[in-house]
Amino acid sequence: MPYLLRKRRERLGMTQEEIGLQLGWSYPQPQVSACERYYRVPKDHVEAISRLLDTEEKARGLQPLPTPRDHHLAERRERLKLSMFEVAELAGLPVGNHGVHIVRAAENGDGTPDEVFKIRRLLVWKESEYRREREERRKHERRIEFQRSLWAELPDHPAVRALKAAMLDRCLDLMHENRGEETDAIAEFLPSADVDAMFDRWERETTRVFETPTQHSPDLTSS
């Protein structure tokens, strides 16, 4: 892993250039340096260095280094699909390359306590926010499922069919008026197959509105 490469290399007393040369890379020192900083490098390059270090450590009888606690910052950030730039901005760190450097250092275990605290606090807040959003989605889905199960209990009666047709027509009218939230509020009570058919009908009607009829030029050669 990138956050451990430098520490492992230094423990072995090896230089970046030495490792790059053993791997047969064209630019030994810069390529290894980029891998240790995880700066836009292919994953297989990082893995190649790690394998080489594994071999050296086993040859010298060294135990693997423990994973730094702050490495989990990188894992959590990646799970949240946040870039280092976004983390720096949201955590109140300097914006731009300087902020990215601070986040990278914190993830590598080299950040100051204050910087690490700010990043960890942001990630905790974002994780809580995402959990709340997921729970809200689950509640919404359960509510729709319950409401549609109630409709399924209604008998097959002309009045029920008329009510459903009226609700679907109202959904169509609201869709044409760009009132999506009100459409969803009604559609939640209707069977999903009927709602899908309603949306298909709305798409067909919308497509017809935007279709341009073919214009035929008059035949100027006719007498």
C-alpha positions in Angstrom: 0.0 0.0 0.0 1.3 3.5 -0.8 1.1 4.9 2.7 3.6 2.2 3.9 6.0 2.0 0.9 8.2 4.8 2.1 8.4 3.6 5.7 9.2 0.1 4.6 11.8 1.3 2.1 13.5 3.4 4.8 13.5 0.6 7.3 15.4 -1.5 4.7 17.8 1.3 4.1 17.0 1.3 0.4 16.8 4.4 -1.9 14.1 5.2 -4.3 16.5 4.9 -7.2 17.7 1.5 -6.0 14.2 0.1 -6.0 13.4 1.6 -9.4 16.5 0.1 -10.9 15.7 -3.3 -9.6 12.3 -3.1 -11.1 13.8 -2.0 -14.4 11.9 1.2 -14.7 13.0 4.0 -17.2 12.9 6.8 -14.6 13.7 4.9 -11.3 13.7 7.6 -8.7 10.8 9.8 -9.9 8.6 6.7 -10.5 9.1 5.3 -7.1 8.7 8.7 -5.5 5.3 9.1 -7.3 4.2 5.7 -6.0 5.1 6.5 -2.4 3.0 9.7 -2.7 0.3 7.8 -4.8 0.4 10.6 -7.3 -1.5 9.4 -10.4 0.3 6.1 -10.6 -0.9 2.7 -12.0 -1.9 0.3 -9.3 0.4 -2.4 -10.6 3.4 -0.1 -10.1 2.6 0.2 -6.4 2.1 -3.6 -6.2 5.4 -4.2 -7.9 7.3 -2.1 -5.2 5.3 -3.9 -2.5 6.3 -7.3 -3.8 10.0 -6.3 -4.0 9.9 -5.0 -0.4 8.1 -8.2 0.7 11.1 -10.2 -0.7 13.6 -8.0 1.0 11.8 -8.1 4.4 11.5 -11.9 4.3 15.2 -12.2 3.4 16.1 -10.2 6.4 13.6 -11.8 8.8 11.7 -8.6 9.3 8.0 -8.6 10.5 5.5 -6.6 8.5 4.9 -3.0 9.6 1.5 -2.4 11.3 -1.0 -0.4 9.3 -1.0 3.2 10.4 -4.2 4.3 12.1 -4.6 7.2 9.8 -4.6 5.0 6.7 -8.3 4.4 7.4 -8.8 8.1 6.5 -8.0 7.2 2.9 -10.3 4.1 2.9 -13.2 6.2 4.3 -12.7 9.0 1.9 -12.7 6.6 -1.1 -15.9 4.9 0.2 -17.5 8.3 0.3 -16.3 9.0 -3.2 -14.6 12.2 -2.2 -11.4 13.6 -3.8 -8.6 15.0 -1.7 -9.5 18.4 -3.0 -13.1 18.1 -1.8 -12.0 16.9 1.6 -9.6 19.8 2.0 -12.3 22.3 1.0 -15.0 20.8 3.2 -12.7 20.4 6.2 -11.7 24.0 6.1 -8.1 23.3 5.1 -6.3 25.4 2.5 -7.8 25.0 -1.0 -5.8 23.9 -4.0 -2.6 21.8 -4.2 -1.6 22.8 -0.6 -4.8 21.4 0.8 -4.4 18.2 -1.3 -0.9 17.8 0.1 -2.2 18.2 3.7 -4.8 15.5 3.1 -2.3 13.2 1.5 0.1 13.6 4.4 -2.6 12.9 6.9 -3.6 9.8 5.1 0.0 8.6 5.1 0.3 9.2 8.8 2.4 12.3 8.6 -0.3 14.9 9.3 -0.4 17.2 12.4 -3.0 16.3 15.1 -5.1 19.4 14.2 -5.2 18.5 10.5 -6.0 14.9 11.2 -8.8 15.9 13.6 -10.4 18.2 11.0 -10.3 15.5 8.3 -11.6 12.8 10.7 -14.4 15.1 11.9 -15.5 15.8 8.3 -15.5 12.1 7.4 -17.6 11.3 10.5 -20.1 14.0 9.5 -20.3 12.8 5.9 -20.7 9.2 6.9 -23.5 10.1 9.2 -25.2 12.1 6.5 -25.0 9.2 4.0 -26.4 6.8 6.6 -29.3 9.2 7.2 -29.9 9.4 3.4 -29.9 5.6 3.1 -32.3 5.2 5.9 -34.6 7.9 4.5 -34.6 6.0 1.1 -35.4 2.7 2.8 -38.3 4.3 4.7 -39.5 5.8 1.5 -39.4 2.5 -0.3 -41.1 0.7 2.6 -43.9 3.3 2.6 -44.5 2.9 -1.1 -44.5 -0.8 -0.8 -47.1 -0.6 2.0 -49.3 1.9 0.1 -49.3 -0.3 -3.0 -50.1 -3.4 -1.0 -53.3 -1.5 0.2 -54.3 -0.9 -3.4 -53.9 -4.6 -4.1 -56.5 -5.3 -1.4 -59.2 -3.4 -3.3 -61.7 -5.5 -5.2 -61.9 -5.5 -9.0 -64.8 -3.1 -9.3 -65.7 -0.5 -11.9 -65.4 2.3 -9.3 -61.9 1.2 -8.4 -60.9 1.1 -12.1 -62.4 4.5 -12.6 -60.5 5.9 -9.6 -57.2 4.4 -10.9 -57.7 5.9 -14.4 -58.5 9.3 -12.9 -55.3 9.2 -10.7 -53.2 8.2 -13.7 -54.7 11.0 -15.8 -53.9 13.4 -13.0 -50.3 12.1 -12.9 -50.0 12.8 -16.6 -51.3 16.3 -16.2 -48.9 17.0 -13.4 -46.0 15.6 -15.4 -46.8 17.9 -18.3 -46.7 20.8 -15.8 -43.3 19.7 -14.5 -44.7 19.0 -11.0 -42.8 15.8 -10.4 -43.1 15.7 -6.6 -46.9 15.9 -6.7 -46.9 13.2 -9.4 -44.8 10.9 -7.2 -47.1 11.5 -4.2 -50.1 10.1 -6.2 -48.1 7.4 -8.1 -47.0 5.9 -4.8 -50.5 4.5 -4.2 -50.8 2.9 -7.7 -49.6 -0.5 -8.9 -46.0 -0.2 -10.3 -47.0 -1.7 -13.6 -49.7 1.0 -14.2 -47.2 3.7 -13.1 -44.6 2.4 -15.6 -47.2 2.4 -18.4 -48.2 5.9 -17.5 -44.5 7.1 -17.7 -44.2 5.3 -21.0 -47.2 7.2 -22.3 -45.9 10.5 -21.0 -42.6 9.9 -22.9 -44.4 9.1 -26.1 -46.6 12.2 -25.8 -43.5 14.4 -25.0 -41.6 13.0 -27.9 -44.5 13.8 -30.3 -44.5 17.4 -29.0 -40.9 17.9 -29.9 -40.9 16.0 -33.2 -40.6 18.4 -36.2 -42.8 17.5 -39.1 -41.0 17.0 -42.4 -41.3 20.1 -44.6 -41.7 19.4 -48.3 -40.4 22.0 -50.7 -42.8 23.0 -53.5 -42.0 21.6 -56.9 -40.8 24.8 -58.7 -40.4 23.0 -62.1 -44.1 22.3 -62.5 -46.0 24.7 -64.7 
